[in-house]
Amino acid sequence: MATLELKATKRHIEGKKVQALRRQGVTPAHLFGPGVESLAIQCDTPALRNILVDAGHTQLVSLKLGHEHHPRTVMIREVQIDNFKGGVLHVDFYQVNLAEVIRVNVPIFLIGESAAAKMKGNSLVQELNDLTVQCLPGNIPSRIEVDVTPLLTADQLIRVKDLPAIT
């Protein structure tokens, strides 16, 4: 897995004045975490969009903050989107400790084709879209793949307990 890098700087503009930043192609963000002083930061919007697509909420990002010598290891915690224009309004970054276990929601992806779903009148229903995983930040899977080909009849299902353990 390639390391994702993002550059950011400290932000001194707050409140409603951040709209001017967005017009300049800069997205306001916030950095926080256990034992970390909360910081208002800003990122270049095109670079941030690329990171959001590649990282999602499960991959680690190396955040280079201003003139600090060492990058910070962060995860994307929350993204606020403008519903009308589709642009990114604000992003929250969570700084992680690589030696400390964390809990994160990992998306579930269905793979394969179910014979039961192909039958007339049947459809495949996915009731759970993500699972909470507890592990070290470096071991977080980007997604959990569930093979649905074993489903041969409409009354069959796959439960969480049927999934293999992730190591």
N, C-alpha and C positions, 0 to 999 in steps of 0.2 A: 504494500500500500504506500503510495507516494505521499510525502509530507506536503500538506497544503500550507502556504505562507500568505499572510496578509499584513500589510503595513498600516499603521494607525498613528494618530497624533492626539495629544490631549486637547480637549475641547473647552474653550472658555465662553462660548456663546451658548446660552440656555434659554428655555422658555419658548415663546412664540418666535423669537428671532432665528430659530434653527431653520425656518422656512427659507431664509436667504441662503443658508448652506446648501439645502437641497437643490435650489436653482443653480448653484455653482457646481453641481455634480458631486457633492459631499454628503454622506449619510451620517447622521448622529447615531452614536452607539453608547453602550454602557458596559463597563467591565466590573465584575464582582466575583466573590468566591470566599471560601472559608479562610480567614487569616489574611485577607487581601483588602486593602483600602479601596473602597468603591471609587471608580474613576469615570468621568464623562470623557468620552473619546469620539473621534470622527474618522471615517474611512472613505476612500475614493469609491464612489458608487459602482462603476463598472467592475472594478476588481472585487468588490464585495458581492456583487451579483454572481460572479463566477464561483466564488467560494461557497455561496449559499447553494448553488446547484450541485457542486461536487461534494460538499461535506454533509449536507442535511443536518440532522440533529444528533448524529451518532459518530461522526469522524472528528478526530482531533485536528486543531488548526494551530499553527505556530504564528502567534501575533507579535509582530515587531513594533514595539511602541516607542515612537519618537527616537530619542538618542540613547535609549537603554541598550546595553551591550548584549544582554541575553534575552531571547524571545520568550514570551509567556505561552504556555500550553493551555489552550482554551477550547471550549465547545460552544456551539450556538445553542442558547437556551430558549430565546424567543425572538420572533421576527414579526414586526408590525407592518402590514401592507395597506396601501391606500386602495380601498375597494373601487373607487371610481377610475383612477388612472393606472392602477396596477403597479405603481412604484413602491419601493421599500421606504418606509417612514423612519423606522428605528430598529436596532438590533441589540439584544442583550447577549454578552459573552460571559461565560462562566469559567473562571480559571480553576483548573483541576490540579490535584496533587497526584502525580503518577504512581505513588506508592500507597494510595488510599483507595479502598473499594468504594464505588459509587453505584447508584441505581439510575438506569436510563431506559426509556422506551425505545424498542427496536421494531421497525416495521416488518410485517409479515407479507411475503410475496408467494402467491400460488403459482406452481409450475406444473407442467404436464397437462394432459387432457383426461378428463373423467368420462368413462363410458356412460355412467349414469346421467351426467349432464347433457350428453348428446341425444338421449332418448327424448322422444316427442313429449312435450308437456313438462319436462324437468328443467330446472336451472340450478346452478351452483351458487350457494349463498355463503358468503364469508362474514361471520358474525364478529370476529375479532381481527382488528387491523394492526395491532401491535402488541408486543409482550414486554413486560418490565424485566430487565436483566440486571443482575448485580454482579459486578466484576471490576477488575482494575481498568482504568481508562484506556490503556494500551491494548486491551483484549476485547473491546466492544465490537461485536459484529456489525457490519454495515446494514445487514438485513437477515431475516430468517426465511429460508425457502422451505415451503411445504409442498411435497409432491402429492397431487390429487389423483394420479392414475390408479391407485388401488381402489378407488370408489367405483364399484360396479353396479350397485343398485341404489335406488332413491333413498332408502332408509339408512344407508351407511353414512358415517361422519368421522371426522378426525378431531380428537380432543387434544388439549395441550399436553396431557400426560402421555399421549402417544408419540409426541415429538422426541427425537433423540436429544440427549443432553449436549449442550454446546461446550466444547472444551477449548 
